[in-house]
Amino acid sequence: MSARTIPAFNHVAMSVPADALDASGRADILRFYRDVFGWTEMPTMTEDRKRLVLRVHSNEQFVYLVADDEPMRCPPGDHFGVSVASPDDLNRTLEAARAFRERDDAVEIIEGQVEDFKVLKLHSFYVRYRLPMMIEVQCFEWAEGFDSDSLPAG
């Protein structure tokens, strides 16, 4: 009998207007997510005005964008999260988003904050560009003796 595999997140799917997935729209989306996050296109999945799949550093992690006549709409708080390894990485990502916003005012940024949970300082900011959901970029700064595998007391 094999060991149970624990499910892990591997993708986020969102519907967008077909115009967002024409050649120009795809180029804009790809440019931003490449420049800010390092994501790339999975070109074998691309269909003009129908689908764009952004590879998130692995073929098993991706953002799946599909055209729909009734595209997804989200209130400002709806988001998905990505993590970076250090506060410096978070700041570099934020600076890349700010630099892109200098060229394209469609970039929305909610500036960073640090929340102190005693065992963890959570650094974060939010960004959105031409997609319905924002992305929360986070860095977990663990207190000594704690890490991502520590279980809460209690």
C-alpha atoms as an extended CHARMM CRD file, in Angstrom:
* protein
*
       154  EXT
         1         1  MET       CA              0.0000000000        0.0000000000        0.0000000000  PROA      1               0.0000000000
         2         2  SER       CA              1.3910000000        3.4130000000       -0.9440000000  PROA      2               0.0000000000
         3         3  ALA       CA              1.6410000000        6.3930000000        1.3670000000  PROA      3               0.0000000000
         4         4  ARG       CA             -1.1550000000        8.9300000000        1.0940000000  PROA      4               0.0000000000
         5         5  THR       CA             -0.2230000000       11.9110000000       -1.0320000000  PROA      5               0.0000000000
         6         6  ILE       CA             -1.2510000000       15.1930000000        0.5270000000  PROA      6               0.0000000000
         7         7  PRO       CA             -3.0120000000       17.4770000000       -1.9790000000  PROA      7               0.0000000000
         8         8  ALA       CA             -1.2190000000       20.7270000000       -2.7860000000  PROA      8               0.0000000000
         9         9  PHE       CA             -2.3430000000       23.8490000000       -4.6080000000  PROA      9               0.0000000000
        10        10  ASN       CA             -1.3100000000       23.8040000000       -8.2350000000  PROA      10              0.0000000000
        11        11  HSD       CA             -3.3740000000       26.3830000000      -10.1340000000  PROA      11              0.0000000000
        12        12  VAL       CA             -5.8380000000       29.2410000000      -10.1020000000  PROA      12              0.0000000000
        13        13  ALA       CA             -8.4150000000       29.6250000000      -12.8840000000  PROA      13              0.0000000000
        14        14  MET       CA            -10.1800000000       32.8410000000      -13.8420000000  PROA      14              0.0000000000
        15        15  SER       CA            -12.5310000000       33.8240000000      -16.6250000000  PROA      15              0.0000000000
        16        16  VAL       CA            -11.8740000000       37.0750000000      -18.4650000000  PROA      16              0.0000000000
        17        17  PRO       CA            -13.4150000000       38.8590000000      -21.4740000000  PROA      17              0.0000000000
        18        18  ALA       CA            -12.3050000000       37.4130000000      -24.8280000000  PROA      18              0.0000000000
        19        19  ASP       CA            -10.7580000000       40.7860000000      -25.7680000000  PROA      19              0.0000000000
        20        20  ALA       CA             -8.3100000000       40.3550000000      -22.8690000000  PROA      20              0.0000000000
        21        21  LEU       CA             -6.9980000000       37.2470000000      -24.6180000000  PROA      21              0.0000000000
        22        22  ASP       CA             -6.4730000000       38.6520000000      -28.1150000000  PROA      22              0.0000000000
        23        23  ALA       CA             -2.8590000000       39.0580000000      -29.2760000000  PROA      23              0.0000000000
        24        24  SER       CA             -2.4880000000       42.5270000000      -27.7500000000  PROA      24              0.0000000000
        25        25  GLY       CA             -4.1650000000       41.6120000000      -24.4570000000  PROA      25              0.0000000000
        26        26  ARG       CA             -2.0840000000       38.4610000000      -24.0680000000  PROA      26              0.0000000000
        27        27  ALA       CA              1.1090000000       40.4200000000      -24.7870000000  PROA      27              0.0000000000
        28        28  ASP       CA              0.2410000000       42.9610000000      -22.0660000000  PROA      28              0.0000000000
        29        29  ILE       CA             -0.6210000000       40.2570000000      -19.5230000000  PROA      29              0.0000000000
        30        30  LEU       CA              2.5180000000       38.2620000000      -20.3340000000  PROA      30              0.0000000000
        31        31  ARG       CA              4.7600000000       41.3200000000      -20.1420000000  PROA      31              0.0000000000
        32        32  PHE       CA              3.5360000000       42.2790000000      -16.6750000000  PROA      32              0.0000000000
        33        33  TYR       CA              3.5560000000       38.8220000000      -15.0910000000  PROA      33              0.0000000000
        34        34  ARG       CA              6.9460000000       38.0350000000      -16.6590000000  PROA      34              0.0000000000
        35        35  ASP       CA              8.5320000000       41.3340000000      -15.5830000000  PROA      35              0.0000000000
        36        36  VAL       CA              7.1060000000       41.3070000000      -12.0510000000  PROA      36              0.0000000000
        37        37  PHE       CA              6.8330000000       37.5980000000      -11.1710000000  PROA      37              0.0000000000
        38        38  GLY       CA              8.9520000000       35.7600000000      -13.7310000000  PROA      38              0.0000000000
        39        39  TRP       CA              5.9620000000       33.7990000000      -15.0500000000  PROA      39              0.0000000000
        40        40  THR       CA              5.9560000000       32.5870000000      -18.6430000000  PROA      40              0.0000000000
        41        41  GLU       CA              3.4210000000       31.4760000000      -21.2160000000  PROA      41              0.0000000000
        42        42  MET       CA              2.6210000000       27.8220000000      -21.8170000000  PROA      42              0.0000000000
        43        43  PRO       CA              2.3720000000       28.3910000000      -25.5980000000  PROA      43              0.0000000000
        44        44  THR       CA              0.9430000000       24.9580000000      -26.4070000000  PROA      44              0.0000000000
        45        45  MET       CA             -2.0990000000       25.9300000000      -24.3300000000  PROA      45              0.0000000000
        46        46  THR       CA             -2.6910000000       29.3750000000      -25.8880000000  PROA      46              0.0000000000
        47        47  GLU       CA             -5.7730000000       29.8720000000      -28.0520000000  PROA      47              0.0000000000
        48        48  ASP       CA             -6.3990000000       33.3420000000      -29.4380000000  PROA      48              0.0000000000
        49        49  ARG       CA             -9.3190000000       35.0150000000      -27.6350000000  PROA      49              0.0000000000
        50        50  LYS       CA            -10.0040000000       31.7500000000      -25.7440000000  PROA      50              0.0000000000
        51        51  ARG       CA             -7.2010000000       30.7410000000      -23.3750000000  PROA      51              0.0000000000
        52        52  LEU       CA             -3.8720000000       31.7780000000      -21.8780000000  PROA      52              0.0000000000
        53        53  VAL       CA             -1.9750000000       29.7140000000      -19.3140000000  PROA      53              0.0000000000
        54        54  LEU       CA              0.7640000000       31.3770000000      -17.2790000000  PROA      54              0.0000000000
        55        55  ARG       CA              3.4410000000       28.9880000000      -16.0340000000  PROA      55              0.0000000000
        56        56  VAL       CA              4.3470000000       29.8530000000      -12.4460000000  PROA      56              0.0000000000
        57        57  HSD       CA              7.9340000000       28.4890000000      -12.2770000000  PROA      57              0.0000000000
        58        58  SER       CA              6.7980000000       24.8720000000      -12.8470000000  PROA      58              0.0000000000
        59        59  ASN       CA              4.6350000000       23.0020000000      -15.3140000000  PROA      59              0.0000000000
        60        60  GLU       CA              2.5180000000       21.9370000000      -12.3400000000  PROA      60              0.0000000000
        61        61  GLN       CA              1.8640000000       25.4700000000      -11.0900000000  PROA      61              0.0000000000
        62        62  PHE       CA             -0.0490000000       27.8480000000      -13.3020000000  PROA      62              0.0000000000
        63        63  VAL       CA             -2.6590000000       30.5670000000      -13.6930000000  PROA      63              0.0000000000
        64        64  TYR       CA             -5.3350000000       29.4670000000      -16.1630000000  PROA      64              0.0000000000
        65        65  LEU       CA             -7.1670000000       32.2690000000      -17.9770000000  PROA      65              0.0000000000
        66        66  VAL       CA            -10.1860000000       31.4310000000      -20.1000000000  PROA      66              0.0000000000
        67        67  ALA       CA            -12.5040000000       33.6820000000      -22.0810000000  PROA      67              0.0000000000
        68        68  ASP       CA            -16.1360000000       33.7910000000      -21.0420000000  PROA      68              0.0000000000
        69        69  ASP       CA            -19.1530000000       35.8670000000      -22.0520000000  PROA      69              0.0000000000
        70        70  GLU       CA            -19.7640000000       36.4520000000      -18.3350000000  PROA      70              0.0000000000
        71        71  PRO       CA            -16.2420000000       36.9000000000      -16.9710000000  PROA      71              0.0000000000
        72        72  MET       CA            -15.3330000000       36.6540000000      -13.3110000000  PROA      72              0.0000000000
        73        73  ARG       CA            -15.8250000000       39.7710000000      -11.2030000000  PROA      73              0.0000000000
        74        74  CYS       CA            -14.2840000000       40.1140000000       -7.7590000000  PROA      74              0.0000000000
        75        75  PRO       CA            -14.5710000000       42.5820000000       -4.9360000000  PROA      75              0.0000000000
        76        76  PRO       CA            -11.2450000000       44.1960000000       -4.0060000000  PROA      76              0.0000000000
        77        77  GLY       CA            -10.5250000000       41.7590000000       -1.1660000000  PROA      77              0.0000000000
        78        78  ASP       CA            -10.7100000000       38.6050000000       -3.2930000000  PROA      78              0.0000000000
        79        79  HSD       CA             -7.2100000000       37.4140000000       -4.0610000000  PROA      79              0.0000000000
        80        80  PHE       CA             -4.8150000000       34.5120000000       -4.2200000000  PROA      80              0.0000000000
        81        81  GLY       CA             -1.4100000000       34.4850000000       -2.5870000000  PROA      81              0.0000000000
        82        82  VAL       CA              2.1490000000       33.8160000000       -3.6220000000  PROA      82              0.0000000000
        83        83  SER       CA              5.1350000000       33.7440000000       -1.3080000000  PROA      83              0.0000000000
        84        84  VAL       CA              8.7010000000       34.9210000000       -1.6780000000  PROA      84              0.0000000000
        85        85  ALA       CA             11.6970000000       33.8430000000        0.3720000000  PROA      85              0.0000000000
        86        86  SER       CA             12.7080000000       37.1060000000        2.0400000000  PROA      86              0.0000000000
        87        87  PRO       CA             11.6570000000       40.6900000000        2.7340000000  PROA      87              0.0000000000
        88        88  ASP       CA             14.2600000000       41.7580000000        0.1310000000  PROA      88              0.0000000000
        89        89  ASP       CA             12.5480000000       39.5360000000       -2.4690000000  PROA      89              0.0000000000
        90        90  LEU       CA              9.1950000000       41.0430000000       -1.5320000000  PROA      90              0.0000000000
        91        91  ASN       CA             10.5880000000       44.5600000000       -1.9230000000  PROA      91              0.0000000000
        92        92  ARG       CA             12.1400000000       43.6980000000       -5.3120000000  PROA      92              0.0000000000
        93        93  THR       CA              8.7760000000       42.3560000000       -6.4990000000  PROA      93              0.0000000000
        94        94  LEU       CA              6.9880000000       45.4630000000       -5.2340000000  PROA      94              0.0000000000
        95        95  GLU       CA              9.5400000000       47.7090000000       -6.9700000000  PROA      95              0.0000000000
        96        96  ALA       CA              9.0580000000       45.7830000000      -10.2340000000  PROA      96              0.0000000000
        97        97  ALA       CA              5.2740000000       46.3100000000       -9.9590000000  PROA      97              0.0000000000
        98        98  ARG       CA              5.7770000000       50.0160000000       -9.2450000000  PROA      98              0.0000000000
        99        99  ALA       CA              8.1280000000       50.3560000000      -12.2310000000  PROA      99              0.0000000000
       100       100  PHE       CA              5.5620000000       48.6910000000      -14.4950000000  PROA      100             0.0000000000
       101       101  ARG       CA              2.8670000000       51.0370000000      -13.1490000000  PROA      101             0.0000000000
       102       102  GLU       CA              5.0290000000       53.9700000000      -14.3180000000  PROA      102             0.0000000000
       103       103  ARG       CA              4.4610000000       52.6840000000      -17.8920000000  PROA      103             0.0000000000
       104       104  ASP       CA              0.8900000000       51.4110000000      -17.4710000000  PROA      104             0.0000000000
       105       105  ASP       CA             -1.5560000000       52.8890000000      -14.9810000000  PROA      105             0.0000000000
       106       106  ALA       CA             -3.7430000000       49.7590000000      -15.1400000000  PROA      106             0.0000000000
       107       107  VAL       CA             -1.4840000000       48.3010000000      -12.4250000000  PROA      107             0.0000000000
       108       108  GLU       CA             -3.2140000000       48.4420000000       -9.0330000000  PROA      108             0.0000000000
       109       109  ILE       CA             -1.0650000000       48.2230000000       -5.9080000000  PROA      109             0.0000000000
       110       110  ILE       CA             -2.0690000000       48.1550000000       -2.2670000000  PROA      110             0.0000000000
       111       111  GLU       CA              1.1300000000       49.0830000000       -0.5050000000  PROA      111             0.0000000000
       112       112  GLY       CA              2.8990000000       46.7480000000        1.8580000000  PROA      112             0.0000000000
       113       113  GLN       CA              2.4470000000       46.0900000000        5.4910000000  PROA      113             0.0000000000
       114       114  VAL       CA              3.9720000000       43.9240000000        8.1900000000  PROA      114             0.0000000000
       115       115  GLU       CA              1.7210000000       42.0780000000       10.6230000000  PROA      115             0.0000000000
       116       116  ASP       CA              3.3870000000       40.7440000000       13.7740000000  PROA      116             0.0000000000
       117       117  PHE       CA              1.8990000000       37.4760000000       15.0200000000  PROA      117             0.0000000000
       118       118  LYS       CA              4.7540000000       36.9010000000       17.5380000000  PROA      118             0.0000000000
       119       119  VAL       CA              5.9010000000       33.6010000000       15.9690000000  PROA      119             0.0000000000
       120       120  LEU       CA              5.6670000000       35.1370000000       12.5210000000  PROA      120             0.0000000000
       121       121  LYS       CA              6.0510000000       38.5480000000       10.9270000000  PROA      121             0.0000000000
       122       122  LEU       CA              3.9850000000       38.5100000000        7.7550000000  PROA      122             0.0000000000
       123       123  HSD       CA              5.2120000000       40.9820000000        5.1310000000  PROA      123             0.0000000000
       124       124  SER       CA              2.8090000000       41.5670000000        2.2360000000  PROA      124             0.0000000000
       125       125  PHE       CA              1.4340000000       43.7670000000       -0.5040000000  PROA      125             0.0000000000
       126       126  TYR       CA             -1.3250000000       43.3330000000       -3.1020000000  PROA      126             0.0000000000
       127       127  VAL       CA             -1.1630000000       43.8410000000       -6.8540000000  PROA      127             0.0000000000
       128       128  ARG       CA             -3.5250000000       43.3980000000       -9.7940000000  PROA      128             0.0000000000
       129       129  TYR       CA             -3.0780000000       43.8270000000      -13.5170000000  PROA      129             0.0000000000
       130       130  ARG       CA             -5.8310000000       43.0740000000      -16.0500000000  PROA      130             0.0000000000
       131       131  LEU       CA             -7.1460000000       40.0660000000      -14.1120000000  PROA      131             0.0000000000
       132       132  PRO       CA            -10.2040000000       39.8630000000      -11.8670000000  PROA      132             0.0000000000
       133       133  MET       CA             -8.3060000000       38.7530000000       -8.7470000000  PROA      133             0.0000000000
       134       134  MET       CA             -5.5640000000       40.5530000000       -6.9030000000  PROA      134             0.0000000000
       135       135  ILE       CA             -2.3950000000       38.7550000000       -5.9020000000  PROA      135             0.0000000000
       136       136  GLU       CA             -1.1360000000       39.0230000000       -2.3460000000  PROA      136             0.0000000000
       137       137  VAL       CA              2.6340000000       38.7020000000       -2.2770000000  PROA      137             0.0000000000
       138       138  GLN       CA              3.8080000000       37.4880000000        1.1180000000  PROA      138             0.0000000000
       139       139  CYS       CA              7.0320000000       36.7820000000        2.9550000000  PROA      139             0.0000000000
       140       140  PHE       CA              6.9670000000       34.7230000000        6.1390000000  PROA      140             0.0000000000
       141       141  GLU       CA              9.6050000000       35.8810000000        8.6200000000  PROA      141             0.0000000000
       142       142  TRP       CA              9.6010000000       33.1970000000       11.3040000000  PROA      142             0.0000000000
       143       143  ALA       CA             10.6990000000       33.8090000000       14.8980000000  PROA      143             0.0000000000
       144       144  GLU       CA             13.5620000000       31.6710000000       16.1440000000  PROA      144             0.0000000000
       145       145  GLY       CA             12.4180000000       28.1060000000       16.7570000000  PROA      145             0.0000000000
       146       146  PHE       CA              9.4690000000       28.3230000000       14.3610000000  PROA      146             0.0000000000
       147       147  ASP       CA              9.0440000000       27.5500000000       10.6710000000  PROA      147             0.0000000000
       148       148  SER       CA              6.4070000000       26.6230000000        8.1170000000  PROA      148             0.0000000000
       149       149  ASP       CA              6.0680000000       23.1250000000        9.6070000000  PROA      149             0.0000000000
       150       150  SER       CA              5.5390000000       24.2570000000       13.2290000000  PROA      150             0.0000000000
       151       151  LEU       CA              2.1480000000       23.3600000000       14.6410000000  PROA      151             0.0000000000
       152       152  PRO       CA              0.2330000000       25.9310000000       16.6860000000  PROA      152             0.0000000000
       153       153  ALA       CA              0.0660000000       25.2890000000       20.4200000000  PROA      153             0.0000000000
       154       154  GLY       CA             -3.1900000000       24.3970000000       21.7430000000  PROA      154             0.0000000000
